[in-house]
Structures are given as C-alpha cells and as structure tokens.
Amino acid sequence: MEAYCMKCRAKREIKNPRSITLKNGRPATQGVCPTCGTKVFRIGKG
C-alpha cells in the first residue's frame, strides 16, 4: 500500500504498516516512509 510522504513530496510504499481506527470510526493505515523515515498516513481500508 502506498501513502503520500510530505517530506519527500512523493507517493511511497508504507514500511511497517499497521491498521488503526480514527476517532470517528473510519479505518486508516499508519507507517513509516522507507526513504526518509517520516511517519506516513492513509485513510481508508487497504
């Protein structure tokens, strides 16, 4: 699954992805950018 990295300004494959649930109940995926190590985040099932 890919997410947009704000630091690299590009779509990157999510490293160490984990499923989380937002406060409003929507599913999301959170992980780390493999290039720069910044936290990346994507809303929606994946």
PLY file of the C-alpha trace (Angstrom):
ply
format ascii 1.0
element vertex 46
property float x
property float y
property float z
element edge 45
property int vertex1
property int vertex2
end_header
0.00 0.00 0.00
1.22 3.50 -0.81
0.84 6.78 1.04
1.96 10.31 0.24
5.10 11.39 2.12
5.00 15.11 2.93
8.78 15.35 3.33
9.70 13.56 0.06
6.67 15.03 -1.76
6.03 11.69 -3.45
4.00 8.51 -3.04
5.96 5.87 -1.15
5.33 2.27 -0.14
4.40 2.11 3.56
7.03 0.41 5.72
5.80 -1.30 8.92
2.10 -0.68 8.14
-0.45 -1.05 10.92
-4.21 -0.67 10.85
-5.71 1.91 13.17
-9.17 3.39 13.71
-9.78 7.13 13.77
-11.86 8.83 16.46
-14.86 8.95 14.12
-14.61 5.18 13.47
-13.04 5.28 10.00
-10.23 2.81 9.26
-6.73 4.07 8.40
-3.19 2.80 7.88
-0.14 4.31 9.54
3.52 3.55 8.90
6.93 4.93 8.02
8.44 6.23 4.77
11.26 3.86 3.73
13.32 6.73 2.23
13.33 9.42 4.94
11.77 7.74 8.00
8.88 10.22 8.33
5.50 8.99 9.57
3.06 8.44 6.68
-0.68 8.03 6.97
-3.51 6.91 4.70
-7.24 6.97 5.42
-9.31 4.03 4.19
-9.08 0.28 4.09
-6.16 -1.24 2.33
0 1
1 2
2 3
3 4
4 5
5 6
6 7
7 8
8 9
9 10
10 11
11 12
12 13
13 14
14 15
15 16
16 17
17 18
18 19
19 20
20 21
21 22
22 23
23 24
24 25
25 26
26 27
27 28
28 29
29 30
30 31
31 32
32 33
33 34
34 35
35 36
36 37
37 38
38 39
39 40
40 41
41 42
42 43
43 44
44 45
